[in-house]
Amino acid sequence: MLHLKPVLPKISLIATAVAATILLSGCGDDAAPTGTVTLKTAFNQSENNPQYKALVSFSDKLESATNGRYKLEIHPNELLGDQRASLELVQSGAIQMAVVANPLVENFNKNFSVLAMPYVYDNPEHQRKVFTSGALDSLFASTKGTGFEVITAYTAGARSVYTKGAAVTSPANMQGKKIRVMQSDTMIKMLSCMGGTGVPMGQGEVYSAIQQGVLDGAENNEITYADLKQYEVAPYFSATRHVMVADLLVANENFLAKMDEGDRELFRKLAKESTQTQFELWDKALDGARQTAKDNGATFTEVDIKPFQERCKPLQSAMLTTPEQKALYETIRELAE
Ligand code: GCU
């Protein structure tokens, strides 16, 4: 039996119908492991996203390494609901995996917030080292008991502010600006430390909210900015690079427990390797995304990030309250060059 109990609260009726059809087709958590087991994987970005491509490569390698016993069935574009809904589906076992942004997992263990602190990573290479070093393994295992486990982390680059009207080059420019952030306390606080006002909202609503003037802009990486054509409504991209929020590949706990030990080890190993692949794909895709945005009228402005960093220092200290958070912060900083 499939457990469809966690209703998809935030998505449209059409999306709900599509999701229900997908969930009812093929095998679920209780299917007998004969033939190929397809691991339904929810993804909220498009097929162009380097994370999607890394998942495809992970699936191919897993299928070949397990002689066809396992492969992924990836559902992009929020087809299975937004990240909050997909995490619930993973917890219940209705699907096996999802990619969700780190702030969603902070609700289960506050220590995760260290992975999305403003300016905690110096650059992409530093973040890559942190994600591939094994330093996060015990943190990732800490959600066991809640229905899911974090398998690995993917980069979503550095987030910067983009607006309509004019570029934002200093905290003073940010004053009075309503900027969309992900649905998380940390992200709201981060926007205020930068001088503006953070408005929490799901990704799917951002374009029209800017268009209708509910927002002055948003903050995200260049790839999502270009892919969702947000340059059309907020053409001034200011490289504040204020935070590098991890995206996490999460898997249902029962599915992992039921896997044959050898297959589980292969699954874990190949998932971890997909992180390295994903960083490389991200790096290659960045210039193209910038160019697409520019070709469509976006202006990119370099920003002196020091004044933003200074203003965010108190937030950084306020975020490090438990000994575990402090230790994790130190571990991450030690991996900086
Ligand atoms: C990035 C990130 C997603 C997240 C999105 C957002 O694109 O990769 O996981 O959902 O930002 O701002 O909501």
Boltz pocket constraint, residues with backbone or C-beta under 6 A from the ligand:
constraints:
  - pocket:
      binder: B
      contacts: [[A, 44], [A, 45], [A, 83], [A, 99], [A, 100], [A, 101], [A, 155], [A, 156], [A, 182], [A, 201], [A, 202], [A, 203], [A, 219], [A, 220], [A, 221], [A, 224], [A, 247]]
      max_distance: 6.0
